[in-house]
Amino acid sequence: MTDRTLPSALNVLNFPLTGSRLIEASAGTGKTFTIAALYVRLVLGHGGDNAFSRPLTPPDILVVTFTDAATKELRDRIRERLSKAAACFQEDPHEPSSGDEFLLKLRAEYTPEQWPGCARKLQLAAEWMDESAVSTIHGWCNRMLGEHAFDSDSLFTQTLETDQSELLMDVVRDYWRSFYFALPEPDIRTLRGWWRTPEALHQSVMPLLDYADELGSDEPPAQVCETVSQQKADELAALKQGWAQWTQELRTILEGAVAAKVVDGRKIQARYFTPWLEKLHTWATTDEVMPDLKTGWERLTPEGLAECWKQGEPPAHPALTAMETLKARLESLPDARSGLLKHACRWIENRFDAEQQKRAQMGFNDLLTRLDAALRSDNGERLAEIIRTQFPVAMIDEFQDTDPLQYRIFDTVYRVAKNVPEQGLILIGDPKQAIYAFRGADIYTYLRARRDTGGRHYTLATNFRSTRAMVAAVNEVFQLAESRASGEGAFLFRRGDDNQVPFLSVEAKGRADTLVIDDAEAAAMTLWYPEDQAEALPKLQYVQLMSDGCATEIVRLLRLGQHGTAGFGHPGELLKPVMPGDIAVLVNTGREAAAIRMALSKRGVRSVYLSDKESIFQSAQAGELQFWLAACAAPEN
């Protein structure tokens, strides 16, 4: 890892509030505290050379996060911070202060004569937070399209539809009727091998709609099928060339070898190779695409014959060499699926947009795509300048969840790589979470932002959530992977001396209490493994073994808690007993969760399974509630 990739430890009091900067904040390192503190500084105009050019008010500062709940919490935390800062500046300089370390250091940089003016600014900002620009990215895009309808070429009045699935499904059905009904019967049979219904086509097209402009094609399905069919026929004919004769030659060679007893009869006999060669001959002389050779694919190769040849050199023949790649080449013959999807995604996207315009409605994703399109239009530079003037400073929370489209919007407005001092863009997130694509994250968007902010990276270096022992254990595990010379770093992004996603150890402030067992601090991290097990266990046996071990340990901790020897506090002191609600078990699958719950149930411990993949409407409680509601709706039934 080169020096230029190492972020600087962030000092919240002298962090530069101009240009574009990236703050890497691991879990529990005070990200929300930092955002609120920087907000206070922006309101005050604090920082000397590192200050923004002028004090700002809440409507001037854009703060973006990714959920409505996070937006409300962040707004409340900022409001609370502003109020506490105002109260700190209102205190008598000769009396003890109730402010925390940050506020006291901040206040110390102003003379007592300046305190009333600072308090006034902060109090007004706290009261102004209801009009602050703290929102989700979708909410902000909606606001920009509405407030700047002329410059974004948007309608003044549009309906935001939260569920557009039925309209999109209608468009897919229109496409199916318009283009697939008229296809020849052979093409329809091929088509139904991929999508038997419009609903199946919808599932395949959905992920592509965001990229319709790049992936889409105007070549209609009938032409796609005809073109691909001809290409496939030409390539297949080239692959079959010579095989009708080769099968006869191979039969003669192999029959002679068997008769001369130069081969291992257990591995190759006439009853083995005769069906293979007959299938190959039928394939070579008919329209068949893929012969069913089973083990013949491996045996009828130079390596396969060498395994069963006992005397002399195995034969060399072009058919044997061709067999090494024949199956793979047949499997990679062109088909029309990708061409059909390209046409479908562009046509469906265009028709869907037209239907939305007819209805003067848009969906959540349209908020992003329309603002992006407006920023890339002929009037885009003017619109970007208007937004920059309206929000000279922006802070993007949970930046690791930003996708390419969202980053392009911010980059167009704030020109990240140019690091313009007249504006401020602060990206805050945890790069380690950017590897989780299932959350919608895009690691390559993060890497691009990291390149664009090169030399302006900062990190929050202290964990405030976990015990010192836990932080030290995590540091140890990840640092081993990071420092291994032959590896690619803890997150597999090291290439030579450059590592775009390095692991950075953090310090720990610690907690007021720790888990204590038998009058000693519990180990922060423990590895369980089966003892005296030389070979890998079958999966079901492994899951059962680990479930029983986990449940037994939970019961042990709960019993110790009941006796006052396991709990939270400090060794030698009265402990807060361990309770079932203090324990969480993380699993990979629902099957593992069921095994754990069954093991706990056998030991008399109740548990709750929480999963973001399960619908509450599929639960037993929902079924019971449905019966009650039905009874209330029709009591005579």
Buried (B, 14 or more C-beta within 10 A) or exposed (E): BEEEBEBEEBEBBBBBBBBBBBBBBBEBBBBBBBBBBBBBBBBBBBBEEBBBEEBBBBEBBBBBBBEEEBBEBBBEBBBEBBBBBBBBBBBEEEEEBEBEEBBEEBBEEBEEEEBEEBBEBBBBBBBBBEEBBBBBBBBBBBBBBBBBBEBBBBBEEBEEBEEBEEBBEBBBBBBBEEBBEEBEEEBBEBBEEBBEEBEEBBEBBBEBBBBBEEBBBEEBBBBBBBBBBEBBEEBBEEBBEBBBEBBEBBBEBBEEBBEEEBBEEEBBBEEBBEBBBEBBBEBBEEEBEEBEBEEBBBBBBBEBBEBBBEEEEBBEBEBBEBBBEBBEEBEEBBBBBEBBBBBBBBBBBBBBBEBBEEEEBBBBEBBBBBBBBBBBBEBBEEBBEBBBEBBBBBBBBBBBBBBEBBBBBBBBBBBBEEBBEEBBBBBBBBBBBBBEEEEEBBBEBBBBBBEBBEEBBBBBBBBEBBBBBBBBBBBEBBBEBBEEEEEEBBBEBBEEEEBBBBBBBBBBBBBEBBBBBEEEBBEBEEEEEEEEEEEEEEEEEEBBBBBBEBBEEBBEBBEBBEEEBBBBBEEEEEBBBBEBEBBEBEBEEEEBBBBBBBBBEEEEBEBEEEEEEEEEEEEEEEEEEEEEEEEEEEEEE
